[in-house]
Amino acid sequence: VRATQATGLNLLTGGGVDWTSSATIVASNTASQAFINQIDTAITTMNNRRADLGASQNRLEKTINSLGVSVENLTASESRIRDADVASLSSLMVSNQILQQAGTAVLAQANQSSQSVIKLLQ
């Protein structure tokens, strides 16, 4: 039985299979079993690496989702702060308008009083 190589597929470094040899000749039952064991080891190694990658991907996805929620919460907080600032400034503007109107009324009354005194003196 002759197993051909997978040239250039050195994907399983440390997996136990020498994929870079020119050819693997399986001459006996013992050699066949050893080759099958090497392939099983390589498959197990690949499965473990896939599991590690899957776990890493899950952690990254959870982190992305968590960061998305954080961004949304920060945006909402910023909006509330801006709304509070607008409300505070609106209140201050109304207060200043009332003071201005009161000052204008006092000046108008003072002008009217001085005109009344002038009329009396004439």
TILUMLUM-387327 format. One record per atom (N, C-alpha, C, O): residue in one letter; chain; x, y negated, z. Coordinates in steps of 0.05 Angstrom, whole numbers, plus 32768, in hexadecimal, padded with zeros to 4 digits. Layout:
N
A, A, X, Y, Z;
...
***
This chain:
122
V, A, 8011, 8018, 8000;
V, A, 8000, 8000, 8000;
V, A, 8012, 7FE7, 8000;
V, A, 8026, 7FE6, 800F;
R, A, 800B, 7FD5, 7FF0;
R, A, 801C, 7FBD, 7FED;
R, A, 800B, 7FA4, 7FF3;
R, A, 7FF6, 7FA0, 7FE7;
A, A, 8013, 7F93, 8006;
A, A, 8005, 7F7A, 800D;
A, A, 8015, 7F63, 8001;
A, A, 802D, 7F61, 8006;
T, A, 8008, 7F53, 7FF1;
T, A, 8015, 7F3D, 7FE4;
T, A, 8017, 7F25, 7FF6;
T, A, 8008, 7F23, 800A;
Q, A, 8029, 7F13, 7FF1;
Q, A, 802D, 7EFC, 8002;
Q, A, 8019, 7EE6, 7FFB;
Q, A, 800D, 7EE5, 7FE6;
A, A, 8017, 7ED3, 800E;
A, A, 8008, 7EBB, 8009;
A, A, 801C, 7EA5, 8008;
A, A, 8021, 7E97, 801C;
T, A, 8028, 7EA0, 7FF1;
T, A, 803E, 7E8E, 7FEE;
T, A, 8036, 7E72, 7FF6;
T, A, 8021, 7E67, 7FED;
G, A, 8046, 7E65, 8007;
G, A, 8041, 7E4A, 800F;
G, A, 802C, 7E47, 8025;
G, A, 8026, 7E31, 802D;
L, A, 8021, 7E5D, 802F;
L, A, 800C, 7E5B, 8043;
L, A, 8019, 7E60, 805F;
L, A, 8012, 7E74, 806C;
N, A, 802A, 7E50, 8067;
N, A, 8036, 7E53, 8081;
N, A, 8026, 7E44, 8096;
N, A, 8030, 7E33, 80A5;
L, A, 800C, 7E4A, 8096;
L, A, 7FFA, 7E3C, 80A8;
L, A, 7FFA, 7E47, 80C4;
L, A, 7FF1, 7E3A, 80D7;
L, A, 8004, 7E5E, 80C7;
L, A, 8002, 7E6C, 80E1;
L, A, 801D, 7E6E, 80EF;
L, A, 8024, 7E84, 80F8;
T, A, 802C, 7E58, 80F0;
T, A, 8045, 7E5A, 80FE;
T, A, 8040, 7E63, 811A;
T, A, 8030, 7E57, 8129;
G, A, 804F, 7E77, 8123;
G, A, 804B, 7E81, 813E;
G, A, 8035, 7E96, 813F;
G, A, 802F, 7EA0, 8154;
G, A, 8028, 7E9C, 8128;
G, A, 8012, 7EAF, 8128;
G, A, 801B, 7ECB, 8125;
G, A, 800A, 7EDD, 8128;
G, A, 8034, 7ED1, 8120;
G, A, 803D, 7EEC, 811F;
G, A, 803F, 7EF8, 8104;
G, A, 804A, 7F0E, 8101;
V, A, 8036, 7EEB, 80EF;
V, A, 8037, 7EF6, 80D4;
V, A, 804B, 7EE6, 80C4;
V, A, 804B, 7ECE, 80C3;
D, A, 805D, 7EF4, 80B6;
D, A, 8071, 7EE7, 80A5;
D, A, 8065, 7EE5, 8089;
D, A, 8068, 7EF6, 8078;
W, A, 8057, 7ECE, 8084;
W, A, 8049, 7ECA, 806A;
W, A, 805D, 7EC1, 8054;
W, A, 8056, 7EC1, 803D;
T, A, 8075, 7EBA, 805C;
T, A, 8088, 7EAF, 8049;
T, A, 809A, 7EC4, 803C;
T, A, 80A9, 7EBE, 8029;
S, A, 8099, 7EDD, 8045;
S, A, 80A9, 7EF2, 8038;
S, A, 809E, 7EF7, 801C;
S, A, 8087, 7EF2, 8016;
S, A, 80AF, 7F01, 800B;
S, A, 80A7, 7F05, 7FEF;
S, A, 8092, 7F1B, 7FEC;
S, A, 8080, 7F18, 7FDB;
A, A, 8092, 7F2F, 7FFD;
A, A, 807E, 7F44, 7FFC;
A, A, 8081, 7F55, 8015;
A, A, 8097, 7F59, 801F;
T, A, 806B, 7F60, 801E;
T, A, 806B, 7F72, 8035;
T, A, 8063, 7F8D, 802B;
T, A, 804D, 7F91, 801F;
I, A, 8074, 7FA1, 802F;
I, A, 806F, 7FBC, 8025;
I, A, 8066, 7FCC, 803D;
I, A, 8074, 7FCE, 8051;
V, A, 804F, 7FD7, 803B;
V, A, 8044, 7FE8, 8050;
V, A, 8047, 8005, 8048;
V, A, 8039, 800E, 8036;
A, A, 805B, 8013, 8054;
A, A, 8061, 802D, 804A;
A, A, 8055, 8044, 805B;
A, A, 8052, 805A, 8052;
S, A, 804F, 803E, 8074;
S, A, 8046, 8054, 8086;
S, A, 802E, 804A, 8096;
S, A, 8027, 8032, 8096;
N, A, 8021, 805D, 80A3;
N, A, 800A, 8056, 80B4;
N, A, 8013, 8044, 80CB;
N, A, 8004, 8032, 80D2;
T, A, 802A, 8048, 80D6;
T, A, 8034, 8038, 80EC;
T, A, 8039, 801B, 80E2;
T, A, 8032, 8008, 80EF;
A, A, 8045, 8019, 80CB;
A, A, 804A, 7FFF, 80BF;
A, A, 8030, 7FF1, 80B8;
A, A, 802E, 7FD9, 80BB;
S, A, 801D, 8000, 80AF;
S, A, 8002, 7FF5, 80A8;
S, A, 7FF5, 7FEA, 80C2;
S, A, 7FEA, 7FD4, 80C1;
Q, A, 7FF7, 7FF9, 80D7;
Q, A, 7FEB, 7FF0, 80F0;
Q, A, 7FF9, 7FD7, 80FB;
Q, A, 7FEC, 7FC5, 8105;
A, A, 8014, 7FD6, 80F8;
A, A, 8023, 7FBF, 8101;
A, A, 801B, 7FA6, 80F1;
A, A, 8018, 7F90, 80FC;
F, A, 8017, 7FAA, 80D7;
F, A, 800F, 7F94, 80C6;
F, A, 7FF3, 7F8A, 80CD;
F, A, 7FEE, 7F72, 80CE;
I, A, 7FE1, 7F9D, 80D2;
I, A, 7FC6, 7F96, 80DB;
I, A, 7FC7, 7F87, 80F5;
I, A, 7FB8, 7F73, 80F9;
N, A, 7FD8, 7F8F, 8107;
N, A, 7FDB, 7F82, 8121;
N, A, 7FE5, 7F65, 811D;
N, A, 7FDC, 7F53, 812B;
Q, A, 7FF8, 7F62, 810B;
Q, A, 8001, 7F47, 8105;
Q, A, 7FEB, 7F35, 80FA;
Q, A, 7FE9, 7F1E, 8102;
I, A, 7FDB, 7F40, 80E8;
I, A, 7FC5, 7F31, 80DD;
I, A, 7FB0, 7F2B, 80F3;
I, A, 7FA6, 7F14, 80F4;
D, A, 7FAA, 7F3E, 8105;
D, A, 7F98, 7F39, 811B;
D, A, 7FA3, 7F23, 812D;
D, A, 7F93, 7F11, 8136;
T, A, 7FBD, 7F23, 8132;
T, A, 7FC9, 7F0E, 8143;
T, A, 7FC6, 7EF3, 8135;
T, A, 7FC0, 7EDF, 8142;
A, A, 7FCB, 7EF3, 811B;
A, A, 7FC9, 7ED9, 810C;
A, A, 7FAC, 7ECF, 810C;
A, A, 7FA7, 7EB7, 810F;
I, A, 7F99, 7EE1, 8109;
I, A, 7F7C, 7ED9, 810A;
I, A, 7F75, 7ECF, 8125;
I, A, 7F67, 7EBA, 8128;
T, A, 7F7E, 7EDC, 813A;
T, A, 7F79, 7ED3, 8156;
T, A, 7F85, 7EB7, 815A;
T, A, 7F79, 7EA6, 8166;
T, A, 7F9E, 7EB4, 8151;
T, A, 7FAB, 7E9A, 8153;
T, A, 7F9B, 7E84, 8145;
T, A, 7F97, 7E6E, 814F;
M, A, 7F92, 7E8A, 812D;
M, A, 7F83, 7E77, 811D;
M, A, 7F68, 7E70, 812B;
M, A, 7F60, 7E59, 812C;
N, A, 7F5B, 7E85, 8136;
N, A, 7F42, 7E80, 8144;
N, A, 7F46, 7E6F, 815D;
N, A, 7F36, 7E5E, 8163;
N, A, 7F5C, 7E74, 816B;
N, A, 7F62, 7E63, 8182;
N, A, 7F67, 7E46, 817A;
N, A, 7F5E, 7E34, 8188;
R, A, 7F76, 7E42, 8165;
R, A, 7F7B, 7E27, 815B;
R, A, 7F61, 7E1A, 8152;
R, A, 7F5D, 7E02, 8157;
R, A, 7F50, 7E29, 8145;
R, A, 7F36, 7E1E, 813C;
R, A, 7F25, 7E16, 8155;
R, A, 7F18, 7E01, 8155;
A, A, 7F26, 7E27, 8169;
A, A, 7F17, 7E21, 8182;
A, A, 7F22, 7E08, 818F;
A, A, 7F13, 7DF7, 8198;
D, A, 7F3D, 7E05, 8190;
D, A, 7F49, 7DED, 819B;
D, A, 7F41, 7DD4, 818B;
D, A, 7F3A, 7DBF, 8197;
L, A, 7F41, 7DD6, 8171;
L, A, 7F39, 7DC0, 8160;
L, A, 7F1B, 7DB9, 8164;
L, A, 7F14, 7DA1, 8164;
G, A, 7F0B, 7DCD, 8166;
G, A, 7EEE, 7DC8, 816B;
G, A, 7EEA, 7DBA, 8186;
G, A, 7ED9, 7DA8, 8187;
A, A, 7EF8, 7DC3, 819A;
A, A, 7EF6, 7DB6, 81B5;
A, A, 7EFF, 7D99, 81B3;
A, A, 7EF2, 7D88, 81BF;
S, A, 7F15, 7D95, 81A5;
S, A, 7F1F, 7D79, 81A2;
S, A, 7F0B, 7D68, 8193;
S, A, 7F06, 7D51, 819A;
Q, A, 7EFF, 7D73, 817E;
Q, A, 7EEB, 7D65, 816F;
Q, A, 7ED3, 7D5E, 8180;
Q, A, 7EC9, 7D48, 817F;
N, A, 7ECA, 7D71, 8191;
N, A, 7EB3, 7D6B, 81A2;
N, A, 7EBA, 7D55, 81B6;
N, A, 7EA9, 7D43, 81BB;
R, A, 7ED2, 7D55, 81C1;
R, A, 7EDA, 7D40, 81D4;
R, A, 7EDB, 7D25, 81C6;
R, A, 7ED1, 7D11, 81D1;
L, A, 7EE5, 7D25, 81AD;
L, A, 7EE6, 7D0B, 819E;
L, A, 7ECA, 7D01, 8198;
L, A, 7EC5, 7CE9, 8199;
E, A, 7EB8, 7D13, 8190;
E, A, 7E9D, 7D0B, 818A;
E, A, 7E8F, 7D00, 81A3;
E, A, 7E81, 7CEC, 81A1;
K, A, 7E94, 7D0C, 81BA;
K, A, 7E88, 7D02, 81D3;
K, A, 7E94, 7CE6, 81DA;
K, A, 7E85, 7CD5, 81E3;
T, A, 7EAD, 7CE3, 81D5;
T, A, 7EBA, 7CC9, 81DA;
T, A, 7EAF, 7CB4, 81C8;
T, A, 7EAA, 7C9E, 81D0;
I, A, 7EAB, 7CBB, 81AE;
I, A, 7EA0, 7CA8, 819B;
I, A, 7E84, 7CA0, 81A3;
I, A, 7E7D, 7C88, 81A3;
N, A, 7E74, 7CB4, 81AB;
N, A, 7E58, 7CAD, 81B4;
N, A, 7E59, 7C9C, 81CD;
N, A, 7E49, 7C89, 81CF;
S, A, 7E6B, 7CA2, 81E0;
S, A, 7E6D, 7C92, 81F8;
S, A, 7E75, 7C75, 81F2;
S, A, 7E6A, 7C62, 81FD;
L, A, 7E88, 7C72, 81E0;
L, A, 7E91, 7C57, 81D8;
L, A, 7E7B, 7C48, 81CA;
L, A, 7E78, 7C30, 81CD;
G, A, 7E6B, 7C57, 81BA;
G, A, 7E54, 7C4A, 81AD;
G, A, 7E40, 7C3F, 81C1;
G, A, 7E35, 7C29, 81BD;
V, A, 7E3A, 7C4F, 81D6;
V, A, 7E28, 7C46, 81EB;
V, A, 7E34, 7C2E, 81F9;
V, A, 7E26, 7C1B, 8200;
S, A, 7E4E, 7C2E, 81FE;
S, A, 7E5B, 7C18, 820C;
S, A, 7E59, 7BFE, 81FB;
S, A, 7E54, 7BE9, 8206;
V, A, 7E5E, 7C01, 81E1;
V, A, 7E5B, 7BEA, 81CF;
V, A, 7E3F, 7BDE, 81D0;
V, A, 7E3B, 7BC6, 81D1;
E, A, 7E2B, 7BF0, 81CF;
E, A, 7E10, 7BE7, 81D0;
E, A, 7E09, 7BD9, 81EA;
E, A, 7DFC, 7BC4, 81EA;
N, A, 7E13, 7BE4, 8201;
N, A, 7E0E, 7BD7, 821B;
N, A, 7E1C, 7BBC, 821D;
N, A, 7E11, 7BA9, 8227;
L, A, 7E35, 7BBB, 8212;
L, A, 7E43, 7BA1, 8213;
L, A, 7E35, 7B8C, 8202;
L, A, 7E33, 7B75, 8209;
T, A, 7E2B, 7B94, 81EB;
T, A, 7E1C, 7B82, 81D9;
T, A, 7E03, 7B78, 81E7;
T, A, 7DFD, 7B60, 81E6;
A, A, 7DF5, 7B8A, 81F4;
A, A, 7DDC, 7B82, 8203;
A, A, 7DE3, 7B6F, 821A;
A, A, 7DD5, 7B5B, 821E;
S, A, 7DF9, 7B75, 8228;
S, A, 7E02, 7B63, 823E;
S, A, 7E09, 7B47, 8233;
S, A, 7E01, 7B33, 823F;
E, A, 7E18, 7B47, 821D;
E, A, 7E1F, 7B2D, 8212;
E, A, 7E06, 7B1D, 8209;
E, A, 7E05, 7B05, 820D;
S, A, 7DF3, 7B2B, 81FE;
S, A, 7DDA, 7B1E, 81F6;
S, A, 7DCB, 7B12, 820E;
S, A, 7DC1, 7AFC, 820D;
R, A, 7DCA, 7B22, 8224;
R, A, 7DBD, 7B17, 823C;
R, A, 7DCC, 7AFF, 8247;
R, A, 7DBF, 7AEC, 8251;
I, A, 7DE6, 7B00, 8246;
I, A, 7DF6, 7AE9, 8250;
I, A, 7DF1, 7AD0, 823F;
I, A, 7DED, 7ABA, 8249;
R, A, 7DF0, 7AD4, 8225;
R, A, 7DEB, 7ABE, 8213;
R, A, 7DCF, 7AB3, 8217;
R, A, 7DCA, 7A9B, 8218;
D, A, 7DBB, 7AC5, 821B;
D, A, 7DA0, 7ABC, 8221;
D, A, 7D9F, 7AAD, 823B;
D, A, 7D91, 7A98, 823C;
A, A, 7DAD, 7AB6, 824F;
A, A, 7DAE, 7AA8, 8269;
A, A, 7DBA, 7A8C, 8265;
A, A, 7DB1, 7A79, 8271;
D, A, 7DD0, 7A8A, 8256;
D, A, 7DDD, 7A70, 8251;
D, A, 7DCA, 7A5E, 8242;
D, A, 7DC8, 7A46, 8248;
V, A, 7DBB, 7A68, 822F;
V, A, 7DA7, 7A58, 8220;
V, A, 7D92, 7A4E, 8233;
V, A, 7D8A, 7A36, 8232;
A, A, 7D88, 7A60, 8244;
A, A, 7D73, 7A58, 8257;
A, A, 7D7E, 7A43, 826A;
A, A, 7D70, 7A2F, 8270;
S, A, 7D96, 7A46, 8274;
S, A, 7DA2, 7A33, 8286;
S, A, 7DA6, 7A18, 8279;
S, A, 7DA0, 7A03, 8284;
L, A, 7DB0, 7A18, 8260;
L, A, 7DB4, 79FF, 8252;
L, A, 7D9A, 79F2, 824B;
L, A, 7D98, 79D9, 824B;
S, A, 7D86, 7A02, 8244;
S, A, 7D6B, 79F6, 823F;
S, A, 7D60, 79E9, 8257;
S, A, 7D55, 79D3, 8256;
S, A, 7D63, 79F5, 826E;
S, A, 7D5A, 79EA, 8287;
S, A, 7D69, 79D0, 828D;
S, A, 7D5D, 79BC, 8296;
L, A, 7D83, 79CF, 8289;
L, A, 7D93, 79B7, 828D;
L, A, 7D8A, 79A1, 827A;
L, A, 7D89, 798A, 8282;
M, A, 7D85, 79A8, 8261;
M, A, 7D7C, 7994, 824E;
M, A, 7D61, 7988, 8256;
M, A, 7D5E, 796F, 8254;
V, A, 7D4F, 7999, 825E;
V, A, 7D34, 798E, 8267;
V, A, 7D38, 797C, 827F;
V, A, 7D2B, 7967, 8281;
S, A, 7D49, 7984, 8292;
S, A, 7D4E, 7973, 82A9;
S, A, 7D5A, 7958, 82A1;
S, A, 7D51, 7943, 82AB;
N, A, 7D6D, 7958, 828F;
N, A, 7D79, 793F, 8285;
N, A, 7D64, 792E, 8276;
N, A, 7D64, 7915, 8279;
Q, A, 7D53, 793B, 8267;
Q, A, 7D3E, 792B, 8259;
Q, A, 7D2B, 791E, 826C;
Q, A, 7D23, 7907, 8268;
I, A, 7D24, 792C, 8282;
I, A, 7D12, 7921, 8296;
I, A, 7D20, 7909, 82A3;
I, A, 7D13, 78F4, 82A7;
L, A, 7D39, 790C, 82AA;
L, A, 7D48, 78F6, 82B6;
L, A, 7D4A, 78DE, 82A3;
L, A, 7D47, 78C7, 82AC;
Q, A, 7D4E, 78E3, 828A;
Q, A, 7D50, 78CE, 8276;
Q, A, 7D35, 78BF, 8274;
Q, A, 7D34, 78A7, 8273;
Q, A, 7D1F, 78CF, 8273;
Q, A, 7D05, 78C3, 8271;
Q, A, 7CFE, 78B2, 828A;
Q, A, 7CF2, 789D, 8288;
A, A, 7D06, 78BC, 82A1;
A, A, 7D01, 78AD, 82BA;
A, A, 7D12, 7893, 82BA;
A, A, 7D07, 787E, 82C2;
G, A, 7D2B, 7895, 82B1;
G, A, 7D3B, 787D, 82AF;
G, A, 7D30, 7869, 829C;
G, A, 7D30, 7851, 82A1;
T, A, 7D25, 7872, 8285;
T, A, 7D19, 7860, 8271;
T, A, 7D00, 7853, 827D;
T, A, 7CFB, 783B, 8278;
A, A, 7CF1, 7863, 828C;
A, A, 7CD8, 7857, 8298;
A, A, 7CDF, 7842, 82AD;
A, A, 7CD2, 782D, 82AE;
V, A, 7CF5, 7847, 82BD;
V, A, 7CFD, 7833, 82D1;
V, A, 7D07, 781A, 82C3;
V, A, 7D00, 7804, 82CC;
L, A, 7D16, 781D, 82AD;
L, A, 7D1F, 7805, 829F;
L, A, 7D08, 77F6, 8293;
L, A, 7D08, 77DD, 8293;
A, A, 7CF5, 7804, 8288;
A, A, 7CDE, 77F7, 827C;
A, A, 7CCE, 77E8, 8291;
A, A, 7CC5, 77D1, 828D;
Q, A, 7CCC, 77F4, 82A9;
Q, A, 7CBD, 77E7, 82BF;
Q, A, 7CCD, 77CE, 82C8;
Q, A, 7CC1, 77BA, 82CF;
A, A, 7CE7, 77D1, 82CA;
A, A, 7CF8, 77BA, 82D3;
A, A, 7CF6, 77A3, 82BF;
A, A, 7CF4, 778C, 82C6;
N, A, 7CF7, 77AA, 82A5;
N, A, 7CF4, 7795, 8290;
N, A, 7CD9, 7788, 8292;
N, A, 7CD6, 7770, 828F;
Q, A, 7CC4, 7798, 8297;
Q, A, 7CA9, 778D, 8299;
Q, A, 7CA7, 777B, 82B1;
Q, A, 7C9A, 7766, 82B0;
S, A, 7CB3, 7782, 82C7;
S, A, 7CB2, 7772, 82DF;
S, A, 7CC0, 7757, 82DB;
S, A, 7CB6, 7743, 82E4;
S, A, 7CD7, 7758, 82CE;
S, A, 7CE6, 773F, 82CA;
S, A, 7CD6, 772D, 82B6;
S, A, 7CD7, 7714, 82B9;
Q, A, 7CC8, 7738, 82A3;
Q, A, 7CB8, 7728, 8291;
Q, A, 7CA0, 771C, 82A0;
Q, A, 7C98, 7706, 829A;
S, A, 7C95, 772B, 82B3;
S, A, 7C7F, 7720, 82C2;
S, A, 7C88, 7708, 82D3;
S, A, 7C7A, 76F5, 82D6;
V, A, 7CA0, 770A, 82DF;
V, A, 7CAA, 76F4, 82EF;
V, A, 7CAF, 76DC, 82DD;
V, A, 7CAA, 76C6, 82E5;
I, A, 7CBA, 76E0, 82C5;
I, A, 7CBF, 76CA, 82B3;
I, A, 7CA4, 76BD, 82AB;
I, A, 7CA3, 76A5, 82A9;
K, A, 7C90, 76CC, 82A7;
K, A, 7C76, 76C1, 829F;
K, A, 7C6A, 76B1, 82B7;
K, A, 7C5E, 769C, 82B2;
L, A, 7C6E, 76BA, 82CF;
L, A, 7C65, 76AC, 82E6;
L, A, 7C73, 7691, 82E9;
L, A, 7C67, 767D, 82F1;
L, A, 7C8C, 7690, 82E2;
L, A, 7C9C, 7678, 82E5;
L, A, 7C96, 7664, 82CF;
L, A, 7C9C, 764D, 82D2;
Q, A, 7C8A, 766C, 82B9;
Q, A, 7C85, 765A, 82A3;
Q, A, 7C6D, 764A, 82A8;
Q, A, 7C66, 763A, 8298;
***
